[in-house]
Amino acid sequence: MNQNSGFDSHEIKAGELEPAVHAGRSTDESREESGSQSVVPLLECRRLTMRYAGNRDALSDIYLKIYGGRIIGLLGPNGSGKTTFIKLVCGLLRPTSGEVLINGHEPGVKSKLAVSYLPDRIYLNDWMRVHQLVSFFEDFYDNFDAEKAYSMISRLGINAGDKLKNMSKGTKEKVQLILTMSRNASLYLLDEPIGGVDPAARDFILSTILTNYNPGATVILSTHIISDVERILDDVIFLSNGKIMLAGAADDIRAKNGCSIDDLFREVFKC
């Protein structure tokens, strides 16, 4: 470890067969050595730490750079820090120390347009009808594409006049995902999008993610259900007790370990 930096650095960049994952060195130093041009990361975390009451670190000294054009699995067991990380990136939480930058800016007004966030629970008002939700999102977000939303709603056979309270949990989650993916964002943060839904719904969710996001954008998908999502992931990040254990290209990790990401996850996090 570089004694001057005091943290591990992880870099995930589009278009590389082997994303640069540097331990104990700043990726800025590596760029200077190679003479490459400096590119502002889509998402950068610098010594990001979140400490809750009782002096417990939910995240500890996270250093991470992520660029556009990737689908990234944020993987870890319950309590590993996945939701805390996503909320910090969204600006819903403020870090105890360190910083988060989106396109070079701290979470705030400038980052809101770039980030589309799907929480890990139903948050929409049950009394609202689907078409009212589409109108609400269209009014609230300048980059919301109502035509795309209605296209997905139609393909699913959802009645735009139905109220959420009359829908199953799985259908509600599909509506939330449609609204999230109908924004032309740069960074999609999906917190446990396949948790608690049946296998058929999982297939729809993964298909929706693959076919309805800007190819230049990045999707960060948090989950502890690896087998269903592994096939769509370009890169993975393993979180454990608030620290990054592993980060890199999914294909490289499979080749190096001689097993699937799911099998590796089960081995690393076995009880």
LOZAGU-101115 format. One record per residue: residue in one letter; x, y, z of N, C-alpha, C, O in turn. Coordinates in steps of 0.05 Angstrom, whole numbers, padded with zeros to 5 digits, always signed. Layout:
BEGIN
AXYZXYZXYZXYZ/...
END
This chain:
BEGIN
M+00017-00024+00000+00000+00000+00000+00017+00025+00000+00038+00026+00014/N+00010+00044-00015+00024+00070-00016+00020+00084+00010-00003+00091+00017/Q+00041+00088+00025+00038+00100+00052+00028+00129+00050+00016+00139+00070/N+00033+00142+00028+00024+00170+00025-00006+00172+00021-00019+00191+00029/S-00018+00152+00007-00046+00153+00001-00063+00143+00023-00084+00155+00030/G-00056+00121+00035-00071+00110+00058-00097+00097+00050-00114+00093+00067/F-00101+00092+00024-00126+00079+00015-00121+00063-00010-00102+00068-00025/D-00139+00044-00015-00139+00028-00039-00154+00044-00061-00174+00057-00055/S-00146+00042-00086-00160+00055-00107-00170+00035-00127-00157+00015-00133/H-00194+00039-00137-00206+00021-00157-00217+00038-00179-00231+00058-00175/E-00211+00030-00204-00220+00045-00227-00233+00027-00247-00222+00006-00254/I-00257+00034-00256-00272+00018-00275-00279+00036-00298-00292+00056-00295/K-00269+00029-00322-00271+00047-00345-00282+00031-00369-00275+00008-00374/A-00299+00044-00384-00311+00032-00408-00290+00026-00429-00270+00041-00432/G-00295+00005-00444-00278-00001-00467-00252-00014-00461-00236-00017-00479/E-00247-00022-00436-00222-00035-00430-00228-00065-00424-00247-00072-00411/L-00210-00082-00435-00214-00111-00429-00208-00116-00400-00219-00134-00388/E-00190-00101-00389-00182-00104-00361-00184-00077-00347-00165-00062-00349/P-00206-00072-00333-00207-00046-00319-00184-00043-00300-00176-00062-00287/A-00174-00019-00298-00151-00013-00281-00160-00015-00252-00176+00001-00243/V-00149-00034-00237-00155-00036-00209-00129-00035-00194-00114-00054-00193/H-00123-00012-00183-00098-00006-00170-00101-00008-00140-00118+00006-00128/A-00085-00024-00127-00085-00025-00098-00063-00009-00086-00039-00013-00093/G-00070+00011-00070-00050+00026-00056-00037+00048-00072-00017+00060-00064/R-00048+00054-00096-00037+00076-00112-00060+00092-00123-00081+00082-00129/S-00056+00118-00124-00076+00135-00137-00076+00130-00166-00055+00129-00179/T-00100+00127-00178-00102+00124-00207-00093+00148-00222-00085+00147-00245/D-00094+00172-00209-00083+00196-00221-00053+00194-00226-00043+00203-00246/E-00039+00181-00206-00011+00177-00210-00005+00159-00234+00013+00164-00249/S-00022+00138-00236-00018+00119-00258-00023+00133-00285-00008+00127-00304/R-00043+00151-00286-00048+00165-00311-00025+00183-00319-00018+00185-00342/E-00013+00196-00298+00009+00214-00303+00033+00199-00315+00046+00208-00333/E+00037+00174-00303+00060+00158-00313+00056+00150-00342+00075+00149-00357/S+00031+00143-00349+00025+00133-00376+00023+00156-00396+00023+00151-00420/G+00020+00181-00386+00018+00203-00404-00010+00206-00415-00014+00222-00434/S-00030+00191-00405-00057+00193-00416-00070+00218-00407-00064+00230-00387/Q-00090+00227-00424-00105+00251-00417-00123+00246-00393-00133+00224-00390/S-00126+00266-00377-00144+00264-00354-00173+00266-00363-00180+00284-00378/V-00189+00247-00355-00217+00246-00361-00232+00246-00335-00226+00231-00317/V-00252+00264-00333-00268+00266-00309-00285+00241-00306-00301+00235-00324/P-00283+00226-00284-00299+00202-00280-00329+00210-00278-00336+00232-00268/L-00346+00191-00286-00374+00195-00281-00380+00195-00251-00395+00212-00242/L-00367+00177-00237-00370+00176-00208-00343+00172-00195-00328+00154-00203/E-00337+00188-00175-00312+00186-00161-00317+00188-00131-00331+00205-00122/C-00305+00169-00117-00306+00169-00087-00278+00172-00077-00260+00157-00085/R-00274+00191-00059-00248+00196-00047-00249+00192-00017-00260+00209-00003/R-00237+00171-00008-00236+00164+00021-00263+00166+00034-00266+00177+00056/L-00283+00156+00020-00311+00159+00029-00316+00141+00054-00311+00117+00053/T-00325+00154+00075-00331+00140+00100-00358+00150+00111-00364+00173+00111/M-00373+00130+00120-00399+00136+00133-00400+00121+00159-00399+00097+00160/R-00402+00137+00181-00402+00125+00208-00429+00131+00221-00437+00154+00223/Y-00442+00110+00230-00468+00113+00244-00463+00114+00274-00441+00111+00284/A-00485+00118+00288-00484+00119+00317-00472+00093+00328-00476+00071+00317/G-00457+00095+00350-00444+00072+00361-00416+00067+00349-00404+00047+00353/N-00407+00088+00333-00380+00087+00321-00377+00064+00301-00355+00053+00298/R-00399+00056+00288-00398+00034+00269-00395+00046+00241-00411+00062+00232/D-00375+00037+00226-00370+00046+00199-00387+00029+00180-00383+00005+00177/A-00407+00043+00166-00422+00029+00145-00405+00028+00120-00407+00009+00104/L-00389+00049+00116-00369+00049+00094-00343+00060+00105-00344+00078+00122/S-00321+00050+00095-00295+00059+00106-00274+00063+00085-00266+00044+00071/D-00265+00088+00081-00243+00094+00063-00247+00083+00035-00229+00070+00024/I-00270+00088+00023-00275+00078-00004-00263+00098-00025-00269+00121-00025/Y-00245+00087-00041-00234+00102-00063-00242+00088-00089-00234+00065-00093/L-00256+00102-00107-00268+00089-00130-00271+00108-00152-00280+00131-00148/K-00265+00100-00177-00271+00116-00201-00286+00098-00220-00277+00076-00227/I-00308+00109-00230-00325+00094-00249-00331+00112-00273-00337+00136-00269/Y-00328+00101-00297-00333+00116-00321-00359+00106-00335-00372+00088-00325/G-00365+00117-00358-00390+00111-00371-00390+00085-00387-00368+00075-00393/G-00413+00075-00394-00416+00052-00411-00413+00025-00398-00405+00006-00412/R-00419+00023-00372-00415-00003-00358-00441-00010-00343-00457+00007-00335/I-00445-00036-00340-00465-00046-00321-00450-00060-00299-00436-00080-00303/I-00452-00049-00275-00435-00057-00253-00452-00069-00230-00472-00058-00222/G-00444-00093-00221-00457-00105-00199-00444-00097-00173-00420-00102-00169/L-00459-00084-00155-00450-00078-00128-00459-00100-00110-00483-00101-00102/L-00441-00118-00104-00448-00143-00092-00438-00146-00063-00416-00138-00057/G-00455-00156-00046-00448-00161-00019-00472-00171-00003-00495-00167-00011/P-00467-00183+00020-00489-00193+00037-00504-00169+00049-00495-00147+00047/N-00526-00175+00061-00541-00154+00075-00523-00142+00097-00509-00156+00111/G-00524-00115+00099-00508-00102+00119-00479-00095+00110-00463-00086+00126/S-00473-00100+00084-00446-00096+00075-00440-00067+00067-00417-00059+00064/G-00462-00051+00065-00458-00022+00058-00468-00014+00031-00464+00009+00023/K-00482-00032+00017-00491-00026-00010-00511-00003-00011-00508+00016-00026/T-00532-00004+00006-00552+00017+00006-00541+00043+00016-00547+00065+00005/T-00523+00042+00035-00510+00067+00045-00494+00080+00023-00495+00104+00020/F-00480+00064+00008-00464+00074-00015-00482+00088-00035-00476+00111-00043/I-00503+00075-00042-00521+00087-00062-00534+00113-00052-00536+00132-00067/K-00542+00113-00027-00554+00137-00016-00534+00160-00014-00542+00184-00017/L-00509+00154-00010-00489+00175-00009-00485+00187-00037-00482+00211-00040/V-00485+00170-00057-00482+00179-00085-00505+00196-00093-00502+00216-00108/C-00529+00189-00084-00553+00204-00090-00555+00230-00075-00570+00248-00082/G-00540+00233-00054-00541+00257-00037-00562+00255-00016-00569+00275-00003/L-00573+00231-00011-00593+00227+00010-00580+00225+00037-00593+00229+00058/L-00554+00219+00038-00538+00219+00062-00513+00236+00057-00504+00238+00035/R-00503+00247+00079-00478+00261+00077-00456+00245+00091-00460+00234+00113/P-00433+00242+00078-00412+00225+00089-00400+00237+00115-00400+00261+00119/T-00391+00219+00132-00377+00228+00156-00350+00241+00149-00342+00261+00161/S-00337+00230+00128-00313+00242+00117-00309+00232+00089-00323+00214+00080/G-00291+00245+00075-00287+00239+00047-00308+00253+00029-00324+00269+00039/E-00308+00246+00004-00327+00259-00014-00335+00241-00037-00322+00222-00044/V-00358+00248-00049-00369+00235-00073-00371+00257-00094-00381+00279-00088/L-00363+00251-00118-00365+00270-00140-00378+00256-00164-00372+00234-00171/I-00398+00270-00176-00411+00260-00200-00405+00280-00222-00413+00303-00221/N-00392+00270-00243-00382+00288-00264-00367+00312-00252-00368+00334-00262/G-00352+00307-00231-00335+00327-00218-00349+00345-00198-00337+00363-00187/H-00375+00340-00193-00390+00356-00175-00401+00340-00151-00407+00316-00154/E-00402+00352-00128-00415+00339-00105-00445+00335-00110-00456+00351-00125/P-00457+00315-00098-00486+00311-00102-00501+00336-00095-00497+00348-00074/G-00519+00344-00113-00534+00369-00109-00549+00375-00134-00556+00357-00149/V-00555+00400-00138-00572+00408-00161-00559+00399-00188-00573+00390-00205/K-00533+00402-00190-00520+00396-00216-00519+00366-00221-00518+00357-00244/S-00520+00350-00200-00518+00321-00204-00546+00308-00207-00548+00285-00217/K-00567+00322-00199-00594+00309-00199-00602+00300-00227-00615+00279-00230/L-00595+00316-00247-00603+00309-00274-00588+00284-00284-00598+00269-00301/A-00564+00280-00274-00547+00258-00283-00554+00232-00271-00548+00211-00283/V-00567+00232-00248-00572+00207-00232-00601+00200-00232-00618+00216-00225/S-00607+00175-00238-00634+00164-00236-00633+00141-00215-00618+00122-00218/Y-00649+00143-00195-00647+00126-00171-00672+00109-00167-00694+00120-00166/L-00668+00083-00163-00689+00065-00156-00684+00055-00128-00665+00040-00123/P-00701+00063-00108-00697+00053-00081-00703+00023-00078-00714+00011-00096/D-00697+00013-00054-00701-00016-00049-00728-00022-00038-00733-00044-00028/R-00747-00003-00039-00774-00008-00030-00794+00009-00046-00786+00027-00060/I-00819+00002-00043-00840+00017-00057-00843+00044-00044-00847+00046-00020/Y-00840+00066-00060-00842+00092-00049-00863+00110-00061-00868+00132-00052/L-00876+00100-00083-00897+00115-00096-00923+00115-00081-00929+00096-00066/N-00939+00136-00083-00965+00137-00070-00985+00118-00082-00990+00118-00106/D-00997+00101-00065-01016+00081-00074-01040+00092-00088-01052+00079-00105/W-01048+00117-00081-01073+00128-00092-01069+00138-00120-01089+00143-00134/M-01044+00140-00129-01039+00151-00156-01043+00130-00178-01038+00106-00174/R-01053+00139-00201-01055+00122-00224-01029+00123-00240-01014+00142-00237/V-01025+00103-00257-01000+00101-00272-00996+00126-00289-00974+00137-00290/H-01017+00135-00303-01013+00158-00321-01007+00184-00304-00994+00202-00314/Q-01017+00185-00279-01011+00208-00262-00982+00207-00254-00969+00228-00252/L-00971+00184-00249-00943+00181-00242-00925+00189-00266-00905+00203-00262/V-00932+00181-00290-00917+00189-00314-00917+00219-00317-00896+00231-00322/S-00940+00231-00313-00942+00261-00315-00926+00274-00294-00913+00295-00299/F-00926+00263-00269-00911+00274-00247-00881+00274-00253-00867+00294-00249/F-00871+00251-00263-00843+00248-00269-00836+00267-00292-00814+00278-00293/E-00853+00269-00312-00848+00286-00335-00846+00316-00327-00829+00331-00337/D-00862+00324-00307-00861+00351-00297-00836+00356-00280-00825+00378-00280/F-00829+00335-00265-00808+00338-00245-00780+00336-00258-00761+00350-00249/Y-00776+00319-00277-00750+00314-00289-00749+00323-00318-00765+00313-00334/D-00731+00341-00325-00729+00350-00352-00720+00328-00371-00726+00330-00395/N-00707+00308-00361-00696+00287-00379-00714+00262-00379-00705+00240-00387/F-00739+00264-00370-00757+00242-00369-00771+00239-00397-00780+00258-00408/D-00771+00214-00407-00782+00208-00433-00809+00193-00430-00809+00169-00426/A-00831+00208-00431-00857+00196-00427-00864+00176-00448-00877+00156-00442/E-00855+00181-00473-00861+00162-00494-00848+00135-00489-00860+00114-00493/K-00823+00135-00479-00810+00110-00472-00824+00096-00449-00827+00072-00449/A-00833+00112-00429-00848+00100-00407-00873+00086-00416-00879+00063-00408/Y-00889+00100-00432-00914+00088-00441-00909+00063-00459-00925+00045-00459/S-00887+00064-00474-00881+00040-00490-00875+00016-00473-00885-00006-00479/M-00860+00019-00451-00855-00003-00433-00880-00011-00418-00885-00035-00414/I-00897+00008-00410-00922+00002-00397-00940-00015-00415-00953-00034-00406/S-00941-00007-00440-00958-00022-00459-00947-00051-00463-00963-00069-00464/R-00921-00054-00466-00909-00080-00471-00915-00099-00447-00917-00123-00451/L-00917-00087-00424-00922-00104-00400-00952-00110-00396-00960-00126-00379/G-00969-00096-00412-00997-00100-00408-01009-00087-00384-01030-00095-00373/I-00995-00066-00374-01005-00051-00351-01024-00029-00361-01019-00015-00380/N-01047-00027-00347-01067-00007-00354-01058+00020-00341-01056+00022-00317/A-01054+00040-00358-01044+00066-00348-01065+00080-00330-01058+00099-00316/G-01090+00070-00330-01110+00082-00313-01113+00068-00286-01128+00077-00269/D-01097+00047-00282-01099+00032-00257-01085+00047-00234-01064+00060-00238/K-01095+00044-00210-01082+00055-00186-01062+00035-00175-01066+00010-00178/L-01041+00045-00164-01020+00027-00153-01031+00009-00131-01023-00014-00129/K-01050+00018-00115-01060+00003-00093-01074-00023-00102-01078-00041-00086/N-01082-00024-00127-01096-00048-00138-01076-00067-00152-01085-00086-00164/M-01051-00061-00151-01030-00077-00164-01016-00095-00145-01015-00090-00121/S-01005-00117-00156-00988-00135-00140-00962-00121-00134-00955-00101-00147/K-00947-00131-00114-00921-00120-00107-00902-00120-00131-00888-00101-00136/G-00903-00142-00146-00885-00145-00169-00891-00124-00191-00873-00113-00203/T-00917-00119-00195-00925-00099-00216-00917-00071-00207-00909-00055-00223/K-00921-00065-00181-00913-00039-00171-00883-00035-00175-00874-00013-00183/E-00867-00056-00170-00838-00053-00174-00831-00049-00203-00812-00035-00210/K-00846-00062-00221-00842-00058-00250-00847-00029-00258-00833-00017-00273/V-00869-00018-00247-00876+00010-00253-00854+00029-00243-00846+00047-00257/Q-00844+00024-00219-00822+00040-00209-00797+00038-00227-00784+00058-00232/L-00791+00014-00236-00768+00010-00253-00772+00025-00279-00753+00037-00290/I-00796+00023-00291-00802+00037-00316-00797+00067-00313-00785+00079-00330/L-00807+00078-00291-00803+00107-00287-00774+00114-00284-00765+00135-00294/T-00759+00098-00270-00730+00102-00266-00715+00101-00293-00698+00118-00298/M-00721+00080-00308-00706+00075-00333-00715+00093-00356-00702+00094-00377/S-00737+00108-00352-00747+00126-00373-00734+00153-00372-00740+00171-00388/R-00716+00157-00353-00701+00182-00352-00675+00178-00369-00662+00157-00367/N-00668+00198-00384-00643+00197-00400-00620+00207-00382-00610+00229-00386/A-00613+00190-00363-00592+00197-00344-00565+00187-00352-00562+00172-00371/S-00544+00195-00337-00517+00185-00342-00510+00162-00323-00494+00145-00329/L-00524+00162-00299-00518+00142-00279-00544+00132-00267-00560+00147-00256/Y-00549+00106-00270-00573+00093-00258-00564+00077-00234-00547+00060-00235/L-00577+00084-00211-00571+00070-00186-00595+00053-00178-00616+00064-00171/L-00592+00027-00180-00615+00009-00175-00609-00008-00150-00592-00025-00151/D-00624-00002-00129-00619-00015-00103-00637-00040-00100-00661-00037-00097/E-00625-00063-00102-00639-00089-00100-00664-00090-00118-00686-00094-00108/P-00661-00086-00144-00684-00085-00162-00698-00112-00166-00721-00113-00175/I-00684-00134-00160-00696-00160-00164-00702-00174-00137-00711-00197-00137/G-00699-00160-00115-00704-00173-00089-00734-00175-00085-00749-00156-00088/G-00744-00199-00077-00772-00203-00070-00791-00206-00093-00815-00205-00089/V-00781-00209-00118-00799-00213-00140-00794-00241-00152-00773-00253-00148/D-00815-00251-00166-00813-00278-00177-00794-00279-00201-00786-00258-00212/P-00785-00303-00209-00765-00306-00231-00774-00293-00257-00757-00281-00271/A-00800-00294-00264-00809-00282-00288-00806-00252-00287-00798-00239-00307/A-00812-00240-00264-00809-00211-00260-00779-00204-00261-00772-00182-00272/R-00762-00221-00251-00733-00215-00253-00723-00214-00282-00707-00197-00289/D-00733-00232-00298-00726-00232-00326-00734-00206-00340-00719-00194-00356/F-00758-00196-00333-00768-00171-00345-00750-00148-00335-00742-00131-00351/I-00744-00148-00310-00728-00126-00299-00700-00125-00312-00691-00103-00320/L-00687-00148-00315-00661-00148-00327-00662-00141-00357-00645-00126-00367/S-00683-00150-00371-00687-00142-00399-00692-00112-00401-00681-00100-00420/T-00707-00101-00383-00713-00072-00383-00687-00056-00379-00683-00036-00392/I-00670-00066-00361-00645-00052-00356-00627-00052-00381-00615-00032-00388/L-00626-00075-00394-00608-00078-00417-00617-00062-00441-00601-00052-00457/T-00644-00060-00445-00654-00048-00470-00663-00019-00467-00670-00007-00487/N-00663-00008-00443-00675+00019-00440-00657+00039-00426-00667+00059-00415/Y-00631+00034-00426-00614+00055-00415-00595+00065-00437-00588+00050-00456/N-00586+00089-00434-00568+00102-00453-00542+00086-00453-00529+00083-00432/P-00533+00075-00476-00509+00059-00477-00484+00073-00467-00465+00060-00458/G-00484+00099-00467-00461+00114-00456-00463+00118-00426-00444+00128-00414/A-00485+00110-00415-00489+00113-00386-00479+00089-00371-00471+00069-00383/T-00478+00091-00345-00471+00068-00328-00493+00061-00309-00507+00078-00298/V-00497+00035-00305-00517+00025-00287-00502+00012-00264-00485-00006-00268/I-00508+00020-00239-00498+00006-00215-00521-00008-00202-00541+00005-00194/L-00520-00034-00201-00542-00051-00192-00533-00066-00167-00515-00082-00168/S-00545-00060-00145-00538-00073-00120-00556-00098-00116-00580-00097-00120/T-00543-00119-00107-00559-00144-00102-00542-00164-00086-00517-00162-00086/H-00556-00183-00073-00542-00206-00062-00551-00231-00076-00544-00253-00068/I-00568-00228-00097-00577-00250-00114-00561-00249-00140-00569-00236-00159/I-00539-00264-00140-00520-00261-00161-00526-00277-00186-00522-00267-00209/S-00537-00301-00183-00540-00319-00206-00558-00307-00228-00553-00312-00251/D-00578-00292-00220-00596-00281-00240-00585-00257-00255-00592-00252-00278/V-00567-00242-00243-00557-00217-00255-00529-00220-00268-00521-00203-00283/E-00515-00242-00261-00487-00244-00270-00484-00241-00300-00465-00229-00309/R-00503-00252-00315-00500-00252-00345-00500-00224-00357-00490-00220-00379/I-00511-00204-00343-00512-00177-00355-00490-00159-00345-00487-00136-00354/L-00474-00168-00326-00454-00150-00313-00428-00148-00329-00417-00169-00337/D-00419-00124-00333-00392-00119-00344-00371-00121-00322-00349-00132-00326/D-00377-00109-00299-00358-00108-00277-00372-00114-00251-00397-00113-00249/V-00357-00121-00231-00368-00126-00204-00351-00112-00183-00327-00109-00186/I-00364-00105-00162-00352-00094-00138-00362-00111-00114-00386-00111-00110/F-00344-00124-00100-00351-00138-00076-00348-00120-00052-00326-00110-00047/L-00369-00116-00037-00368-00100-00012-00371-00119+00012-00388-00137+00012/S-00355-00115+00032-00357-00130+00057-00350-00112+00080-00328-00101+00082/N-00369-00110+00099-00365-00093+00123-00355-00065+00115-00338-00053+00128/G-00367-00054+00094-00362-00027+00087-00336-00022+00071-00329+00001+00067/K-00323-00043+00063-00298-00041+00048-00300-00056+00022-00314-00076+00019/I-00285-00046+00002-00284-00059-00024-00264-00082-00022-00240-00078-00018/M-00274-00107-00026-00256-00130-00025-00245-00136-00053-00222-00146-00055/L-00261-00130-00074-00253-00138-00101-00268-00119-00120-00291-00113-00116/A-00254-00111-00142-00267-00095-00162-00253-00100-00189-00229-00101-00190/G-00269-00105-00210-00257-00110-00236-00277-00121-00256-00301-00123-00250/A-00267-00128-00279-00284-00138-00301-00293-00166-00293-00278-00183-00284/A-00319-00171-00298-00331-00197-00291-00316-00220-00305-00311-00241-00293/D-00311-00217-00331-00298-00238-00346-00270-00244-00335-00262-00268-00334/D-00255-00224-00328-00228-00228-00317-00229-00242-00290-00213-00259-00285/I-00248-00234-00274-00251-00247-00247-00258-00276-00250-00248-00293-00236/R-00276-00283-00269-00284-00311-00274-00259-00327-00284-00254-00349-00274/A-00244-00315-00302-00221-00329-00313-00200-00334-00292-00188-00355-00290/K-00195-00314-00275-00174-00315-00255-00181-00336-00233-00164-00350-00224/N-00207-00337-00226-00215-00355-00204-00226-00382-00214-00230-00400-00197/G-00231-00385-00240-00240-00410-00250-00268-00417-00242-00275-00441-00240/C-00284-00397-00237-00312-00403-00228-00329-00379-00235-00319-00358-00242/S-00355-00382-00232-00374-00360-00236-00372-00339-00214-00361-00344-00193/I-00382-00315-00220-00383-00295-00199-00401-00304-00176-00395-00299-00153/D-00422-00318-00182-00440-00328-00162-00426-00348-00144-00428-00346-00119/D-00411-00367-00155-00396-00386-00139-00375-00372-00122-00371-00380-00099/L-00361-00353-00134-00341-00338-00119-00353-00323-00096-00343-00323-00073/F-00376-00310-00101-00391-00296-00080-00398-00315-00057-00394-00308-00034/R-00408-00338-00064-00416-00358-00043-00392-00367-00026-00394-00371-00002/E-00369-00370-00040-00345-00378-00026-00334-00356-00007-00327-00361+00015/V-00334-00331-00018-00323-00309-00003-00340-00302+00021-00330-00296+00043/F-00367-00304+00018-00385-00295+00039-00399-00318+00053-00420-00314+00065/K-00388-00342+00051-00401-00365+00064-00400-00361+00095-00381-00350+00106/C-00421-00371+00108-00423-00369+00137-00403-00387+00151-00402-00388+00175/
END
